[in-house]
Amino acid sequence: MDIHIRKATESDTSAITELNLLIADHHADIDGFYARGEEVNKTFPAFLSEDLAKETSLNLVAETDGKIVGWFSGSIKRDVPHLSEKVFAHIGSAIILPEYRGRGIARLMFQEMVAWFKEKGAKVVDLSVDARNPEGLRAWEGLGFKEYAKKMKMEI
């Protein structure tokens, strides 16, 4: 299997939107607080279009045999007042289609993204993963991430 990792383009919007639907539905299955993919994807293509144009964002796709099987989005944040690092990186979304997992695709995409983050001057990368998502936790921990914060919510 030949995997090609490349920067996403506007022509990838439909495929990325389908991947985003899977992410959203997975999170909605964990907790109804998250919107289902059908709802999220009403505005997602416009959001993605803006993100693709930003100098501070990178969207990568993994492609094999003309099919997009993975997507990672990341961004550079600067001068956040409460952080000691003046440039840091953030991974916003990541997915590999289930039938393509376990083949090292996520690691390849992550390495490419980290190289871009470093080019932009970042020394730290963070992300959010739901504590009730064991697949996600294992994947990110396998790439070297460590827990450093907890996010909390309460219904009122």
C-alpha positions as CSV (number, residue, x, y, z in Angstrom):
1,M,0.0,0.0,0.0
2,D,1.5,3.3,-1.1
3,I,0.5,6.2,1.1
4,H,1.0,9.8,0.0
5,I,0.8,12.5,2.6
6,R,0.1,16.0,1.2
7,K,-1.3,19.4,2.0
8,A,-5.1,19.5,1.6
9,T,-6.6,21.6,-1.1
10,E,-10.1,23.0,-1.8
11,S,-10.7,20.0,-4.1
12,D,-10.4,17.7,-1.0
13,T,-13.3,19.5,0.8
14,S,-15.9,16.8,0.1
15,A,-13.7,13.9,1.4
16,I,-12.5,15.9,4.4
17,T,-16.1,16.8,5.2
18,E,-17.0,13.1,5.2
19,L,-14.1,12.4,7.6
20,N,-15.3,15.2,9.8
21,L,-18.7,13.6,9.9
22,L,-17.2,10.5,11.3
23,I,-15.3,12.4,14.0
24,A,-18.4,14.4,15.0
25,D,-20.6,11.3,15.2
26,H,-17.9,9.4,17.2
27,H,-17.8,12.3,19.7
28,A,-21.7,12.5,19.8
29,D,-21.8,8.8,20.6
30,I,-19.6,9.5,23.6
31,D,-21.6,12.5,24.8
32,G,-24.7,14.2,23.5
33,F,-23.0,17.5,24.3
34,Y,-21.2,17.1,21.0
35,A,-23.2,17.9,17.8
36,R,-23.7,15.0,15.3
37,G,-21.9,15.2,12.0
38,E,-25.0,16.0,10.0
39,E,-25.4,19.2,12.0
40,V,-21.6,20.1,12.2
41,N,-21.2,19.6,8.4
42,K,-23.8,22.3,7.6
43,T,-21.1,24.9,8.3
44,F,-18.0,22.8,8.1
45,P,-17.1,23.3,4.4
46,A,-17.0,27.1,4.8
47,F,-14.9,26.7,8.0
48,L,-12.5,24.4,6.2
49,S,-12.2,26.8,3.2
50,E,-11.2,29.6,5.5
51,D,-8.8,27.3,7.4
52,L,-7.1,26.1,4.2
53,A,-6.3,29.8,3.3
54,K,-4.7,30.7,6.7
55,E,-0.9,30.9,6.9
56,T,-1.1,29.7,10.5
57,S,-3.0,26.5,9.7
58,L,-2.1,23.2,8.0
59,N,-4.5,20.5,6.8
60,L,-2.9,17.3,5.7
61,V,-4.5,14.4,3.9
62,A,-3.3,10.8,3.5
63,E,-4.2,9.3,0.2
64,T,-3.9,5.8,-1.3
65,D,-5.1,4.7,-4.7
66,G,-6.8,8.1,-5.2
67,K,-8.8,7.7,-2.0
68,I,-8.4,10.1,1.0
69,V,-8.1,7.8,4.1
70,G,-6.9,10.3,6.7
71,W,-7.0,14.0,7.7
72,F,-5.0,16.0,10.3
73,S,-5.6,19.7,11.0
74,G,-3.2,21.9,13.0
75,S,-2.5,25.5,13.7
76,I,0.1,27.8,15.1
77,K,-0.9,30.0,18.0
78,R,1.2,33.1,19.0
79,D,1.5,35.3,22.1
80,V,-1.2,33.7,24.3
81,P,-0.9,35.8,27.4
82,H,-1.0,33.0,30.0
83,L,1.6,30.8,28.3
84,S,5.3,30.9,28.7
85,E,5.8,29.6,25.1
86,K,5.2,32.5,22.7
87,V,4.7,30.2,19.8
88,F,2.9,26.9,20.2
89,A,1.1,24.4,18.0
90,H,-2.3,22.9,18.3
91,I,-3.8,19.8,16.6
92,G,-7.5,20.5,16.0
93,S,-8.7,17.3,14.3
94,A,-7.3,14.0,13.3
95,I,-8.8,10.8,11.8
96,I,-7.7,7.7,9.9
97,L,-10.5,5.6,8.4
98,P,-11.0,2.6,10.6
99,E,-10.0,0.1,7.9
100,Y,-6.6,1.9,7.4
101,R,-5.7,2.1,11.1
102,G,-2.7,0.3,12.5
103,R,-0.6,0.8,9.3
104,G,1.5,3.8,10.6
105,I,-0.5,6.4,8.6
106,A,-1.2,8.5,11.7
107,R,2.5,8.5,12.7
108,L,3.5,9.6,9.2
109,M,0.9,12.4,9.2
110,F,1.9,13.5,12.7
111,Q,5.6,13.6,11.8
112,E,4.9,15.8,8.8
113,M,2.7,18.1,10.9
114,V,5.4,18.3,13.6
115,A,8.0,19.2,11.0
116,W,5.8,22.1,9.8
117,F,5.2,23.2,13.5
118,K,8.9,23.3,14.0
119,E,9.4,25.4,10.9
120,K,7.0,27.9,12.3
121,G,8.9,28.1,15.5
122,A,6.8,26.0,17.8
123,K,8.4,23.9,20.6
124,V,5.2,22.5,22.1
125,V,2.1,21.0,20.6
126,D,-1.2,20.4,22.4
127,L,-4.6,18.9,21.6
128,S,-7.8,17.9,23.2
129,V,-9.1,14.4,23.5
130,D,-12.2,13.3,25.3
131,A,-11.3,11.4,28.5
132,R,-14.0,8.8,27.5
133,N,-12.4,8.1,24.1
134,P,-10.0,5.2,24.8
135,E,-9.0,4.8,21.1
136,G,-8.0,8.5,20.9
137,L,-6.2,8.4,24.2
138,R,-4.1,5.4,23.2
139,A,-3.3,6.8,19.8
140,W,-2.1,10.2,21.1
141,E,-0.2,8.6,24.0
142,G,1.4,6.3,21.5
143,L,2.7,9.4,19.7
144,G,4.2,10.7,22.9
145,F,1.5,13.0,24.3
146,K,1.0,13.3,28.1
147,E,-2.0,14.5,30.0
148,Y,-1.4,18.0,31.4
149,A,-4.9,19.5,32.0
150,K,-8.5,18.4,32.5
151,K,-11.5,20.0,31.0
152,M,-14.8,20.0,32.9
153,K,-18.4,20.8,32.2
154,M,-21.6,20.9,34.1
155,E,-25.2,21.1,33.0
156,I,-27.1,24.0,34.5
